[in-house]
Amino acid sequence: MRRGGSGAELGERRGSYPIAGVTGGILQMFRRFVVLFCLIFLGFLIIKRPDGALSKGLISAAVILGLVGLRAVWGRVSARHGVRVCRIHTGGLVVTGLFGQVKHAVPWDRIAELKHMSNLSPLLTFHRFDLVRHDARPVAVLVLKANPEFVPALQRAAELGGLHPQQ
């Protein structure tokens, strides 16, 4: 699955940033939808005050806190173990997989163009970069934040590598 070189062959590391896969995008949308549903349900409980509203409200609040806590724990664990990160080097970038293994190591001179697409809706927020290579299939990098530090870092590194991002 590795294509290109290793991280050591790409020069000095400039940064390491968390990324996601398609599953992460779907889970982000599901998590936000469930939180929105629970908030609407809590609002309904406050307005209508049905029997057992306190227990139903506590369950909804526990679901919201559980999802927020699960997201925070996953962020810490994945950062600690190098799960799904993109490491930017002076000579290219390295993309790791779900278990921290190197999936793609791409030197800047093998990238034909860098395409950038973003979606900033309430249920799904992401930035997607497609690294179109001369000699292999494109590499997609997905970042699930509204204003991640990865975007300017990748654009700056790509410009220093001789690429210009396309919107």
VMD Tcl script that builds the backbone (N, CA, C; Angstrom):
set m [mol new atoms 501]
animate dup $m
set s [atomselect $m all]
$s set {name element resname resid chain x y z} {
  {N N MET 1 A 0.814 -1.187 0.000}
  {CA C MET 1 A 0.000 0.000 0.000}
  {C C MET 1 A 0.859 1.252 0.000}
  {N N ARG 2 A 2.099 1.161 0.483}
  {CA C ARG 2 A 2.973 2.323 0.507}
  {C C ARG 2 A 3.419 2.672 -0.890}
  {N N ARG 3 A 3.345 3.960 -1.180}
  {CA C ARG 3 A 3.808 4.441 -2.481}
  {C C ARG 3 A 4.634 5.677 -2.243}
  {N N GLY 4 A 5.767 5.763 -2.866}
  {CA C GLY 4 A 6.638 6.911 -2.665}
  {C C GLY 4 A 7.821 6.489 -1.835}
  {N N GLY 5 A 8.183 7.314 -0.873}
  {CA C GLY 5 A 9.307 6.997 -0.009}
  {C C GLY 5 A 8.859 6.988 1.433}
  {N N SER 6 A 9.803 6.774 2.309}
  {CA C SER 6 A 9.479 6.827 3.730}
  {C C SER 6 A 9.582 8.268 4.209}
  {N N GLY 7 A 9.149 8.499 5.444}
  {CA C GLY 7 A 9.228 9.840 6.000}
  {C C GLY 7 A 10.659 10.327 6.095}
  {N N ALA 8 A 11.603 9.416 6.345}
  {CA C ALA 8 A 13.005 9.804 6.476}
  {C C ALA 8 A 13.570 10.309 5.156}
  {N N GLU 9 A 13.078 9.785 4.043}
  {CA C GLU 9 A 13.547 10.198 2.724}
  {C C GLU 9 A 12.992 11.554 2.304}
  {N N LEU 10 A 11.994 12.064 3.023}
  {CA C LEU 10 A 11.347 13.309 2.634}
  {C C LEU 10 A 11.886 14.530 3.376}
  {N N GLY 11 A 12.917 14.357 4.153}
  {CA C GLY 11 A 13.534 15.488 4.823}
  {C C GLY 11 A 12.974 15.743 6.205}
  {N N GLU 12 A 13.259 16.931 6.707}
  {CA C GLU 12 A 12.874 17.323 8.058}
  {C C GLU 12 A 11.358 17.471 8.180}
  {N N ARG 13 A 10.812 17.013 9.325}
  {CA C ARG 13 A 9.372 17.120 9.557}
  {C C ARG 13 A 9.017 18.541 9.954}
  {N N ARG 14 A 7.987 19.088 9.312}
  {CA C ARG 14 A 7.520 20.442 9.620}
  {C C ARG 14 A 6.292 20.455 10.507}
  {N N GLY 15 A 5.561 19.347 10.540}
  {CA C GLY 15 A 4.366 19.292 11.375}
  {C C GLY 15 A 3.641 17.976 11.205}
  {N N SER 16 A 2.806 17.652 12.181}
  {CA C SER 16 A 2.005 16.438 12.170}
  {C C SER 16 A 0.579 16.832 12.529}
  {N N TYR 17 A -0.381 16.504 11.675}
  {CA C TYR 17 A -1.746 16.986 11.835}
  {C C TYR 17 A -2.736 15.832 11.728}
  {N N PRO 18 A -3.789 15.831 12.573}
  {CA C PRO 18 A -4.790 14.764 12.505}
  {C C PRO 18 A -5.658 14.896 11.257}
  {N N ILE 19 A -5.954 13.754 10.649}
  {CA C ILE 19 A -6.846 13.709 9.490}
  {C C ILE 19 A -7.898 12.640 9.754}
  {N N ALA 20 A -8.805 12.437 8.808}
  {CA C ALA 20 A -9.875 11.450 8.978}
  {C C ALA 20 A -10.119 10.729 7.672}
  {N N GLY 21 A -10.912 9.689 7.763}
  {CA C GLY 21 A -11.351 8.963 6.591}
  {C C GLY 21 A -12.835 9.205 6.371}
  {N N VAL 22 A -13.404 8.489 5.431}
  {CA C VAL 22 A -14.829 8.623 5.140}
  {C C VAL 22 A -15.661 8.242 6.360}
  {N N THR 23 A -15.238 7.199 7.062}
  {CA C THR 23 A -15.954 6.776 8.254}
  {C C THR 23 A -15.988 7.886 9.303}
  {N N GLY 24 A -14.890 8.606 9.455}
  {CA C GLY 24 A -14.855 9.723 10.393}
  {C C GLY 24 A -15.841 10.817 10.015}
  {N N GLY 25 A -15.978 11.088 8.718}
  {CA C GLY 25 A -16.940 12.080 8.265}
  {C C GLY 25 A -18.369 11.662 8.549}
  {N N ILE 26 A -18.665 10.389 8.315}
  {CA C ILE 26 A -20.011 9.880 8.578}
  {C C ILE 26 A -20.305 9.898 10.072}
  {N N LEU 27 A -19.319 9.499 10.887}
  {CA C LEU 27 A -19.513 9.527 12.336}
  {C C LEU 27 A -19.676 10.948 12.859}
  {N N GLN 28 A -18.960 11.911 12.262}
  {CA C GLN 28 A -19.130 13.309 12.667}
  {C C GLN 28 A -20.559 13.764 12.386}
  {N N MET 29 A -21.088 13.421 11.221}
  {CA C MET 29 A -22.445 13.807 10.859}
  {C C MET 29 A -23.456 13.126 11.793}
  {N N PHE 30 A -23.255 11.842 12.080}
  {CA C PHE 30 A -24.146 11.112 12.980}
  {C C PHE 30 A -24.119 11.715 14.384}
  {N N ARG 31 A -22.922 12.005 14.887}
  {CA C ARG 31 A -22.782 12.576 16.228}
  {C C ARG 31 A -23.492 13.927 16.316}
  {N N ARG 32 A -23.299 14.764 15.330}
  {CA C ARG 32 A -23.946 16.079 15.355}
  {C C ARG 32 A -25.462 15.966 15.229}
  {N N PHE 33 A -25.933 15.008 14.427}
  {CA C PHE 33 A -27.369 14.806 14.282}
  {C C PHE 33 A -27.975 14.332 15.604}
  {N N VAL 34 A -27.321 13.397 16.288}
  {CA C VAL 34 A -27.833 12.894 17.567}
  {C C VAL 34 A -27.840 14.007 18.610}
  {N N VAL 35 A -26.789 14.813 18.672}
  {CA C VAL 35 A -26.755 15.924 19.624}
  {C C VAL 35 A -27.871 16.920 19.311}
  {N N LEU 36 A -28.089 17.234 18.042}
  {CA C LEU 36 A -29.172 18.138 17.662}
  {C C LEU 36 A -30.527 17.560 18.062}
  {N N PHE 37 A -30.728 16.260 17.805}
  {CA C PHE 37 A -31.978 15.611 18.179}
  {C C PHE 37 A -32.186 15.669 19.693}
  {N N CYS 38 A -31.140 15.394 20.473}
  {CA C CYS 38 A -31.253 15.432 21.935}
  {C C CYS 38 A -31.549 16.845 22.432}
  {N N LEU 39 A -30.952 17.852 21.811}
  {CA C LEU 39 A -31.231 19.232 22.214}
  {C C LEU 39 A -32.676 19.625 21.909}
  {N N ILE 40 A -33.166 19.212 20.745}
  {CA C ILE 40 A -34.575 19.475 20.403}
  {C C ILE 40 A -35.491 18.743 21.382}
  {N N PHE 41 A -35.136 17.506 21.706}
  {CA C PHE 41 A -35.923 16.723 22.662}
  {C C PHE 41 A -35.920 17.375 24.037}
  {N N LEU 42 A -34.759 17.890 24.480}
  {CA C LEU 42 A -34.703 18.598 25.763}
  {C C LEU 42 A -35.580 19.851 25.743}
  {N N GLY 43 A -35.569 20.574 24.641}
  {CA C GLY 43 A -36.439 21.737 24.503}
  {C C GLY 43 A -37.909 21.354 24.587}
  {N N PHE 44 A -38.276 20.255 23.945}
  {CA C PHE 44 A -39.642 19.753 24.020}
  {C C PHE 44 A -40.011 19.401 25.460}
  {N N LEU 45 A -39.092 18.754 26.173}
  {CA C LEU 45 A -39.357 18.386 27.568}
  {C C LEU 45 A -39.546 19.611 28.450}
  {N N ILE 46 A -38.780 20.657 28.186}
  {CA C ILE 46 A -38.906 21.880 28.982}
  {C C ILE 46 A -40.243 22.564 28.718}
  {N N ILE 47 A -40.668 22.576 27.466}
  {CA C ILE 47 A -41.913 23.273 27.111}
  {C C ILE 47 A -43.138 22.479 27.541}
  {N N LYS 48 A -43.187 21.180 27.240}
  {CA C LYS 48 A -44.386 20.372 27.500}
  {C C LYS 48 A -44.466 19.815 28.921}
  {N N ARG 49 A -43.338 19.574 29.569}
  {CA C ARG 49 A -43.264 19.019 30.922}
  {C C ARG 49 A -44.117 17.751 31.091}
  {N N PRO 50 A -43.833 16.703 30.323}
  {CA C PRO 50 A -44.605 15.460 30.483}
  {C C PRO 50 A -44.174 14.693 31.733}
  {N N ASP 51 A -44.892 13.609 32.039}
  {CA C ASP 51 A -44.523 12.765 33.177}
  {C C ASP 51 A -43.156 12.135 32.907}
  {N N GLY 52 A -42.319 12.106 33.906}
  {CA C GLY 52 A -40.988 11.520 33.775}
  {C C GLY 52 A -40.028 12.392 32.973}
  {N N ALA 53 A -40.296 13.678 32.909}
  {CA C ALA 53 A -39.457 14.581 32.118}
  {C C ALA 53 A -38.039 14.656 32.661}
  {N N LEU 54 A -37.905 14.589 33.968}
  {CA C LEU 54 A -36.578 14.685 34.575}
  {C C LEU 54 A -35.694 13.508 34.145}
  {N N SER 55 A -36.224 12.297 34.229}
  {CA C SER 55 A -35.419 11.126 33.844}
  {C C SER 55 A -35.122 11.124 32.351}
  {N N LYS 56 A -36.102 11.515 31.550}
  {CA C LYS 56 A -35.868 11.589 30.095}
  {C C LYS 56 A -34.837 12.666 29.762}
  {N N GLY 57 A -34.922 13.783 30.469}
  {CA C GLY 57 A -33.950 14.853 30.252}
  {C C GLY 57 A -32.552 14.454 30.675}
  {N N LEU 58 A -32.447 13.723 31.792}
  {CA C LEU 58 A -31.144 13.257 32.239}
  {C C LEU 58 A -30.540 12.262 31.246}
  {N N ILE 59 A -31.362 11.416 30.673}
  {CA C ILE 59 A -30.873 10.459 29.671}
  {C C ILE 59 A -30.367 11.213 28.440}
  {N N SER 60 A -31.123 12.212 27.989}
  {CA C SER 60 A -30.691 13.001 26.827}
  {C C SER 60 A -29.393 13.746 27.113}
  {N N ALA 61 A -29.302 14.328 28.298}
  {CA C ALA 61 A -28.074 15.037 28.667}
  {C C ALA 61 A -26.900 14.063 28.760}
  {N N ALA 62 A -27.143 12.860 29.284}
  {CA C ALA 62 A -26.077 11.855 29.364}
  {C C ALA 62 A -25.616 11.434 27.975}
  {N N VAL 63 A -26.542 11.318 27.031}
  {CA C VAL 63 A -26.168 10.972 25.652}
  {C C VAL 63 A -25.286 12.070 25.056}
  {N N ILE 64 A -25.678 13.328 25.268}
  {CA C ILE 64 A -24.886 14.443 24.742}
  {C C ILE 64 A -23.495 14.460 25.370}
  {N N LEU 65 A -23.426 14.350 26.686}
  {CA C LEU 65 A -22.122 14.354 27.365}
  {C C LEU 65 A -21.280 13.148 26.973}
  {N N GLY 66 A -21.923 12.001 26.785}
  {CA C GLY 66 A -21.202 10.807 26.358}
  {C C GLY 66 A -20.591 10.972 24.983}
  {N N LEU 67 A -21.340 11.549 24.054}
  {CA C LEU 67 A -20.813 11.753 22.698}
  {C C LEU 67 A -19.686 12.777 22.682}
  {N N VAL 68 A -19.836 13.847 23.439}
  {CA C VAL 68 A -18.783 14.857 23.518}
  {C C VAL 68 A -17.533 14.270 24.168}
  {N N GLY 69 A -17.734 13.509 25.244}
  {CA C GLY 69 A -16.600 12.876 25.918}
  {C C GLY 69 A -15.910 11.839 25.049}
  {N N LEU 70 A -16.691 11.046 24.324}
  {CA C LEU 70 A -16.117 10.046 23.415}
  {C C LEU 70 A -15.279 10.709 22.338}
  {N N ARG 71 A -15.746 11.828 21.822}
  {CA C ARG 71 A -14.990 12.569 20.812}
  {C C ARG 71 A -13.678 13.083 21.392}
  {N N ALA 72 A -13.725 13.606 22.614}
  {CA C ALA 72 A -12.509 14.125 23.252}
  {C C ALA 72 A -11.505 13.002 23.523}
  {N N VAL 73 A -11.988 11.862 24.004}
  {CA C VAL 73 A -11.103 10.725 24.288}
  {C C VAL 73 A -10.490 10.209 22.993}
  {N N TRP 74 A -11.297 10.081 21.942}
  {CA C TRP 74 A -10.766 9.602 20.658}
  {C C TRP 74 A -9.699 10.555 20.129}
  {N N GLY 75 A -9.907 11.855 20.277}
  {CA C GLY 75 A -8.912 12.828 19.834}
  {C C GLY 75 A -7.587 12.661 20.554}
  {N N ARG 76 A -7.633 12.450 21.868}
  {CA C ARG 76 A -6.394 12.272 22.637}
  {C C ARG 76 A -5.702 10.952 22.313}
  {N N VAL 77 A -6.477 9.878 22.225}
  {CA C VAL 77 A -5.892 8.560 21.954}
  {C C VAL 77 A -5.285 8.515 20.559}
  {N N SER 78 A -6.010 9.041 19.585}
  {CA C SER 78 A -5.495 8.999 18.212}
  {C C SER 78 A -4.250 9.870 18.059}
  {N N ALA 79 A -4.196 11.004 18.749}
  {CA C ALA 79 A -3.002 11.851 18.678}
  {C C ALA 79 A -1.810 11.177 19.355}
  {N N ARG 80 A -2.055 10.506 20.466}
  {CA C ARG 80 A -0.969 9.856 21.207}
  {C C ARG 80 A -0.370 8.691 20.416}
  {N N HIS 81 A -1.200 7.959 19.689}
  {CA C HIS 81 A -0.731 6.766 18.984}
  {C C HIS 81 A -0.470 6.985 17.498}
  {N N GLY 82 A -0.589 8.207 17.013}
  {CA C GLY 82 A -0.292 8.505 15.612}
  {C C GLY 82 A -1.298 7.933 14.639}
  {N N VAL 83 A -2.548 7.826 15.064}
  {CA C VAL 83 A -3.601 7.269 14.225}
  {C C VAL 83 A -4.090 8.331 13.252}
  {N N ARG 84 A -4.089 8.000 11.997}
  {CA C ARG 84 A -4.586 8.883 10.939}
  {C C ARG 84 A -4.026 10.295 11.057}
  {N N VAL 85 A -2.755 10.433 10.756}
  {CA C VAL 85 A -2.134 11.748 10.739}
  {C C VAL 85 A -1.489 11.988 9.386}
  {N N CYS 86 A -1.309 13.247 9.071}
  {CA C CYS 86 A -0.572 13.653 7.879}
  {C C CYS 86 A 0.643 14.419 8.375}
  {N N ARG 87 A 1.807 13.891 8.060}
  {CA C ARG 87 A 3.055 14.537 8.478}
  {C C ARG 87 A 3.637 15.287 7.290}
  {N N ILE 88 A 3.818 16.584 7.477}
  {CA C ILE 88 A 4.373 17.418 6.416}
  {C C ILE 88 A 5.883 17.499 6.611}
  {N N HIS 89 A 6.627 17.177 5.562}
  {CA C HIS 89 A 8.088 17.234 5.576}
  {C C HIS 89 A 8.545 18.274 4.549}
  {N N THR 90 A 9.819 18.616 4.582}
  {CA C THR 90 A 10.343 19.585 3.620}
  {C C THR 90 A 10.276 19.051 2.193}
  {N N GLY 91 A 10.366 17.728 2.013}
  {CA C GLY 91 A 10.368 17.148 0.675}
  {C C GLY 91 A 9.065 16.502 0.251}
  {N N GLY 92 A 8.034 16.550 1.081}
  {CA C GLY 92 A 6.758 15.927 0.737}
  {C C GLY 92 A 5.907 15.711 1.970}
  {N N LEU 93 A 5.004 14.731 1.897}
  {CA C LEU 93 A 4.174 14.432 3.044}
  {C C LEU 93 A 3.932 12.943 3.169}
  {N N VAL 94 A 3.618 12.532 4.399}
  {CA C VAL 94 A 3.363 11.132 4.724}
  {C C VAL 94 A 1.978 11.053 5.353}
  {N N VAL 95 A 1.139 10.123 4.858}
  {CA C VAL 95 A -0.201 9.903 5.385}
  {C C VAL 95 A -0.229 8.532 6.043}
  {N N THR 96 A -0.670 8.493 7.314}
  {CA C THR 96 A -0.743 7.214 8.019}
  {C C THR 96 A -2.187 6.724 8.063}
  {N N GLY 97 A -2.346 5.435 8.330}
  {CA C GLY 97 A -3.660 4.812 8.365}
  {C C GLY 97 A -4.224 4.723 9.770}
  {N N LEU 98 A -5.256 3.911 9.911}
  {CA C LEU 98 A -5.977 3.785 11.165}
  {C C LEU 98 A -5.122 3.217 12.287}
  {N N PHE 99 A -4.161 2.386 11.961}
  {CA C PHE 99 A -3.313 1.783 12.986}
  {C C PHE 99 A -1.917 2.399 13.022}
  {N N GLY 100 A -1.741 3.580 12.428}
  {CA C GLY 100 A -0.476 4.297 12.472}
  {C C GLY 100 A 0.521 3.885 11.406}
  {N N GLN 101 A 0.179 2.930 10.546}
  {CA C GLN 101 A 1.101 2.502 9.493}
  {C C GLN 101 A 1.109 3.538 8.358}
  {N N VAL 102 A 2.234 3.633 7.652}
  {CA C VAL 102 A 2.352 4.573 6.538}
  {C C VAL 102 A 1.534 4.045 5.355}
  {N N LYS 103 A 0.564 4.859 4.916}
  {CA C LYS 103 A -0.240 4.480 3.748}
  {C C LYS 103 A 0.340 5.081 2.475}
  {N N HIS 104 A 0.726 6.342 2.556}
  {CA C HIS 104 A 1.269 7.044 1.396}
  {C C HIS 104 A 2.401 7.951 1.844}
  {N N ALA 105 A 3.479 7.949 1.099}
  {CA C ALA 105 A 4.579 8.894 1.285}
  {C C ALA 105 A 4.817 9.521 -0.080}
  {N N VAL 106 A 4.490 10.805 -0.204}
  {CA C VAL 106 A 4.476 11.454 -1.509}
  {C C VAL 106 A 5.439 12.638 -1.534}
  {N N PRO 107 A 6.491 12.575 -2.358}
  {CA C PRO 107 A 7.377 13.742 -2.520}
  {C C PRO 107 A 6.660 14.851 -3.298}
  {N N TRP 108 A 7.037 16.096 -3.039}
  {CA C TRP 108 A 6.388 17.227 -3.708}
  {C C TRP 108 A 6.555 17.160 -5.230}
  {N N ASP 109 A 7.695 16.672 -5.706}
  {CA C ASP 109 A 7.926 16.670 -7.158}
  {C C ASP 109 A 7.083 15.636 -7.899}
  {N N ARG 110 A 6.421 14.709 -7.193}
  {CA C ARG 110 A 5.554 13.730 -7.848}
  {C C ARG 110 A 4.093 14.152 -7.844}
  {N N ILE 111 A 3.789 15.307 -7.263}
  {CA C ILE 111 A 2.408 15.798 -7.214}
  {C C ILE 111 A 2.185 16.748 -8.375}
  {N N ALA 112 A 1.180 16.448 -9.204}
  {CA C ALA 112 A 0.858 17.283 -10.356}
  {C C ALA 112 A 0.051 18.507 -9.935}
  {N N GLU 113 A -0.949 18.303 -9.075}
  {CA C GLU 113 A -1.744 19.427 -8.585}
  {C C GLU 113 A -2.344 19.092 -7.231}
  {N N LEU 114 A -2.701 20.135 -6.510}
  {CA C LEU 114 A -3.289 20.023 -5.183}
  {C C LEU 114 A -4.669 20.666 -5.232}
  {N N LYS 115 A -5.716 19.834 -5.130}
  {CA C LYS 115 A -7.087 20.339 -5.185}
  {C C LYS 115 A -7.628 20.455 -3.764}
  {N N HIS 116 A -8.365 21.526 -3.501}
  {CA C HIS 116 A -8.925 21.780 -2.171}
  {C C HIS 116 A -10.423 21.986 -2.289}
  {N N MET 117 A -11.167 21.266 -1.463}
  {CA C MET 117 A -12.620 21.417 -1.402}
  {C C MET 117 A -13.000 21.485 0.077}
  {N N SER 118 A -13.976 22.310 0.412}
  {CA C SER 118 A -14.395 22.382 1.806}
  {C C SER 118 A -15.913 22.490 1.899}
  {N N ASN 119 A -16.435 22.033 3.026}
  {CA C ASN 119 A -17.854 22.119 3.338}
  {C C ASN 119 A -17.956 22.545 4.788}
  {N N LEU 120 A -18.661 23.624 5.048}
  {CA C LEU 120 A -18.750 24.152 6.406}
  {C C LEU 120 A -20.203 24.230 6.855}
  {N N SER 121 A -20.961 23.138 6.678}
  {CA C SER 121 A -22.356 23.100 7.106}
  {C C SER 121 A -22.433 22.672 8.570}
  {N N PRO 122 A -23.563 22.905 9.228}
  {CA C PRO 122 A -23.667 22.538 10.652}
  {C C PRO 122 A -23.535 21.032 10.927}
  {N N LEU 123 A -23.973 20.178 10.016}
  {CA C LEU 123 A -23.904 18.743 10.266}
  {C C LEU 123 A -22.622 18.089 9.769}
  {N N LEU 124 A -21.938 18.699 8.829}
  {CA C LEU 124 A -20.715 18.108 8.298}
  {C C LEU 124 A -19.737 19.221 7.928}
  {N N THR 125 A -18.636 19.289 8.641}
  {CA C THR 125 A -17.620 20.316 8.409}
  {C C THR 125 A -16.310 19.625 8.066}
  {N N PHE 126 A -15.778 19.917 6.875}
  {CA C PHE 126 A -14.524 19.272 6.489}
  {C C PHE 126 A -13.783 20.092 5.450}
  {N N HIS 127 A -12.496 19.795 5.318}
  {CA C HIS 127 A -11.642 20.264 4.226}
  {C C HIS 127 A -11.067 19.007 3.584}
  {N N ARG 128 A -11.177 18.891 2.271}
  {CA C ARG 128 A -10.635 17.736 1.558}
  {C C ARG 128 A -9.576 18.218 0.579}
  {N N PHE 129 A -8.434 17.567 0.630}
  {CA C PHE 129 A -7.349 17.840 -0.302}
  {C C PHE 129 A -7.113 16.597 -1.140}
  {N N ASP 130 A -7.064 16.771 -2.446}
  {CA C ASP 130 A -6.704 15.688 -3.360}
  {C C ASP 130 A -5.323 16.000 -3.911}
  {N N LEU 131 A -4.387 15.099 -3.653}
  {CA C LEU 131 A -3.034 15.230 -4.172}
  {C C LEU 131 A -2.960 14.393 -5.437}
  {N N VAL 132 A -3.087 15.042 -6.580}
  {CA C VAL 132 A -3.073 14.345 -7.871}
  {C C VAL 132 A -1.615 14.125 -8.251}
  {N N ARG 133 A -1.243 12.842 -8.363}
  {CA C ARG 133 A 0.148 12.492 -8.640}
  {C C ARG 133 A 0.343 12.199 -10.123}
  {N N HIS 134 A 1.586 12.369 -10.589}
  {CA C HIS 134 A 1.932 12.106 -11.983}
  {C C HIS 134 A 1.829 10.621 -12.319}
  {N N ASP 135 A 2.287 9.766 -11.422}
  {CA C ASP 135 A 2.496 8.365 -11.750}
  {C C ASP 135 A 1.639 7.384 -10.962}
  {N N ALA 136 A 0.669 7.853 -10.187}
  {CA C ALA 136 A -0.137 6.956 -9.370}
  {C C ALA 136 A -1.510 7.592 -9.113}
  {N N ARG 137 A -2.342 6.831 -8.422}
  {CA C ARG 137 A -3.674 7.334 -8.091}
  {C C ARG 137 A -3.580 8.503 -7.120}
  {N N PRO 138 A -4.588 9.392 -7.128}
  {CA C PRO 138 A -4.575 10.526 -6.199}
  {C C PRO 138 A -4.674 10.069 -4.752}
  {N N VAL 139 A -4.159 10.896 -3.853}
  {CA C VAL 139 A -4.251 10.668 -2.419}
  {C C VAL 139 A -5.214 11.712 -1.866}
  {N N ALA 140 A -6.242 11.255 -1.150}
  {CA C ALA 140 A -7.215 12.166 -0.547}
  {C C ALA 140 A -6.904 12.331 0.931}
  {N N VAL 141 A -6.923 13.574 1.393}
  {CA C VAL 141 A -6.695 13.894 2.802}
  {C C VAL 141 A -7.916 14.668 3.279}
  {N N LEU 142 A -8.565 14.171 4.329}
  {CA C LEU 142 A -9.791 14.765 4.857}
  {C C LEU 142 A -9.537 15.264 6.274}
  {N N VAL 143 A -9.863 16.543 6.518}
  {CA C VAL 143 A -9.687 17.154 7.838}
  {C C VAL 143 A -11.062 17.604 8.314}
  {N N LEU 144 A -11.459 17.178 9.530}
  {CA C LEU 144 A -12.817 17.434 10.023}
  {C C LEU 144 A -12.883 18.587 11.011}
  {N N LYS 145 A -12.437 19.747 10.620}
  {CA C LYS 145 A -12.536 20.945 11.448}
  {C C LYS 145 A -12.897 22.123 10.562}
  {N N ALA 146 A -13.462 23.159 11.178}
  {CA C ALA 146 A -13.804 24.358 10.422}
  {C C ALA 146 A -12.566 25.168 10.072}
  {N N ASN 147 A -11.691 25.392 11.046}
  {CA C ASN 147 A -10.476 26.173 10.835}
  {C C ASN 147 A -9.258 25.414 11.342}
  {N N PRO 148 A -8.889 24.333 10.666}
  {CA C PRO 148 A -7.734 23.567 11.157}
  {C C PRO 148 A -6.421 24.246 10.813}
  {N N GLU 149 A -5.410 24.035 11.643}
  {CA C GLU 149 A -4.087 24.583 11.364}
  {C C GLU 149 A -3.414 23.838 10.217}
  {N N PHE 150 A -3.962 22.690 9.825}
  {CA C PHE 150 A -3.409 21.893 8.732}
  {C C PHE 150 A -3.520 22.608 7.384}
  {N N VAL 151 A -4.618 23.317 7.163}
  {CA C VAL 151 A -4.866 23.928 5.850}
  {C C VAL 151 A -3.781 24.941 5.483}
  {N N PRO 152 A -3.511 25.969 6.313}
  {CA C PRO 152 A -2.444 26.893 5.923}
  {C C PRO 152 A -1.065 26.240 5.903}
  {N N ALA 153 A -0.849 25.252 6.788}
  {CA C ALA 153 A 0.461 24.581 6.812}
  {C C ALA 153 A 0.692 23.802 5.525}
  {N N LEU 154 A -0.327 23.093 5.049}
  {CA C LEU 154 A -0.189 22.341 3.799}
  {C C LEU 154 A -0.034 23.279 2.610}
  {N N GLN 155 A -0.808 24.340 2.576}
  {CA C GLN 155 A -0.697 25.285 1.461}
  {C C GLN 155 A 0.669 25.959 1.438}
  {N N ARG 156 A 1.181 26.319 2.600}
  {CA C ARG 156 A 2.508 26.939 2.673}
  {C C ARG 156 A 3.598 25.953 2.240}
  {N N ALA 157 A 3.507 24.710 2.721}
  {CA C ALA 157 A 4.505 23.699 2.360}
  {C C ALA 157 A 4.427 23.352 0.877}
  {N N ALA 158 A 3.208 23.306 0.329}
  {CA C ALA 158 A 3.048 23.006 -1.092}
  {C C ALA 158 A 3.636 24.124 -1.956}
  {N N GLU 159 A 3.431 25.371 -1.555}
  {CA C GLU 159 A 4.008 26.485 -2.311}
  {C C GLU 159 A 5.522 26.466 -2.252}
  {N N LEU 160 A 6.073 26.112 -1.093}
  {CA C LEU 160 A 7.529 26.001 -0.990}
  {C C LEU 160 A 8.032 24.821 -1.830}
  {N N GLY 161 A 7.190 23.789 -2.012}
  {CA C GLY 161 A 7.537 22.645 -2.837}
  {C C GLY 161 A 7.284 22.873 -4.322}
  {N N GLY 162 A 6.727 24.028 -4.685}
  {CA C GLY 162 A 6.500 24.350 -6.107}
  {C C GLY 162 A 5.084 24.108 -6.586}
  {N N LEU 163 A 4.144 23.847 -5.698}
  {CA C LEU 163 A 2.740 23.616 -6.088}
  {C C LEU 163 A 1.909 24.818 -5.722}
  {N N HIS 164 A 0.773 24.948 -6.422}
  {CA C HIS 164 A -0.183 25.996 -6.099}
  {C C HIS 164 A -1.552 25.345 -5.974}
  {N N PRO 165 A -2.186 25.412 -4.771}
  {CA C PRO 165 A -3.484 24.780 -4.547}
  {C C PRO 165 A -4.562 25.357 -5.450}
  {N N GLN 166 A -5.475 24.485 -5.872}
  {CA C GLN 166 A -6.605 24.909 -6.698}
  {C C GLN 166 A -7.876 24.716 -5.911}
  {N N GLN 167 A -8.772 25.690 -5.976}
  {CA C GLN 167 A -10.060 25.600 -5.282}
  {C C GLN 167 A -11.067 24.905 -6.163}
}
mol reanalyze $m
mol bondsrecalc $m
mol representation Tube
mol addrep $m
